[in-house]
Amino acid sequence: MPRRAAMSRPDPTLERAIDRYCAAFGRDAPPCIVGLDSAMAGAAAIMLADAVTARRPLRYCAIADALGGSQPPERASL
C-alpha cells in the first residue's frame, strides 16, 4: 500500500500573525491569503504584523497585490 503524502502544515509564524491580526481587527474581514506558498508566508506574516503595529487593517487584496499574486477570489480569506 503506497504511503500517503503528508499534509503540509501551516507556517507557525503566519498562524501567529493571523491570530494577532484577528485579535486586533476581528475575524469578519481579514485580508485574503489563499494560494500563498511557503516563500510568501513570511512576507505575509510581516505585513499582518505591521498592520497590527500601525493599527491599520489591510485591504482584502493587499497581500496578493504586494506579493504580485493574482487577484484572489471574492471572500476566500483567512
VENUR-V504914 format. One record per residue. N is the residue number from 0. RES is the residue in one letter. SS is DSSP state (a for helix, b for strand, c for the rest). D_FIRST is the distance of its C-alpha to the first C-alpha in Angstrom with 1 decimal. Layout:
n=N res=RES ss=SS d_first=D_FIRST
n=N res=RES ss=SS d_first=D_FIRST
//
This chain:
n=0 res=M ss=c d_first=0.0
n=1 res=P ss=c d_first=3.8
n=2 res=R ss=c d_first=6.5
n=3 res=R ss=c d_first=9.1
n=4 res=A ss=c d_first=12.4
n=5 res=A ss=c d_first=15.0
n=6 res=M ss=c d_first=17.8
n=7 res=S ss=c d_first=21.0
n=8 res=R ss=c d_first=23.6
n=9 res=P ss=c d_first=27.2
n=10 res=D ss=c d_first=29.7
n=11 res=P ss=a d_first=31.6
n=12 res=T ss=a d_first=34.8
n=13 res=L ss=a d_first=34.5
n=14 res=E ss=a d_first=33.6
n=15 res=R ss=a d_first=36.7
n=16 res=A ss=a d_first=38.8
n=17 res=I ss=a d_first=37.7
n=18 res=D ss=a d_first=38.6
n=19 res=R ss=a d_first=42.0
n=20 res=Y ss=a d_first=42.7
n=21 res=C ss=a d_first=42.0
n=22 res=A ss=a d_first=44.2
n=23 res=A ss=a d_first=47.0
n=24 res=F ss=a d_first=46.8
n=25 res=G ss=c d_first=44.9
n=26 res=R ss=c d_first=41.6
n=27 res=D ss=c d_first=43.4
n=28 res=A ss=c d_first=43.4
n=29 res=P ss=c d_first=41.4
n=30 res=P ss=c d_first=40.9
n=31 res=C ss=c d_first=37.8
n=32 res=I ss=c d_first=35.0
n=33 res=V ss=c d_first=32.4
n=34 res=G ss=c d_first=30.7
n=35 res=L ss=c d_first=31.6
n=36 res=D ss=c d_first=29.5
n=37 res=S ss=a d_first=29.5
n=38 res=A ss=a d_first=32.6
n=39 res=M ss=a d_first=34.6
n=40 res=A ss=a d_first=33.7
n=41 res=G ss=a d_first=36.2
n=42 res=A ss=a d_first=38.9
n=43 res=A ss=a d_first=38.2
n=44 res=A ss=a d_first=38.5
n=45 res=I ss=a d_first=41.8
n=46 res=M ss=a d_first=43.1
n=47 res=L ss=a d_first=42.3
n=48 res=A ss=a d_first=43.9
n=49 res=D ss=a d_first=47.0
n=50 res=A ss=a d_first=47.4
n=51 res=V ss=a d_first=47.5
n=52 res=T ss=a d_first=50.0
n=53 res=A ss=a d_first=52.2
n=54 res=R ss=c d_first=51.9
n=55 res=R ss=c d_first=51.2
n=56 res=P ss=c d_first=48.2
n=57 res=L ss=c d_first=46.3
n=58 res=R ss=c d_first=46.4
n=59 res=Y ss=c d_first=43.3
n=60 res=C ss=c d_first=42.6
n=61 res=A ss=a d_first=44.1
n=62 res=I ss=a d_first=40.9
n=63 res=A ss=a d_first=39.6
n=64 res=D ss=a d_first=43.1
n=65 res=A ss=a d_first=43.5
n=66 res=L ss=c d_first=40.2
n=67 res=G ss=c d_first=40.8
n=68 res=G ss=c d_first=38.0
n=69 res=S ss=c d_first=38.2
n=70 res=Q ss=c d_first=39.9
n=71 res=P ss=c d_first=37.5
n=72 res=P ss=c d_first=37.2
n=73 res=E ss=c d_first=39.8
n=74 res=R ss=c d_first=39.0
n=75 res=A ss=c d_first=35.5
n=76 res=S ss=c d_first=36.4
n=77 res=L ss=c d_first=35.0
//
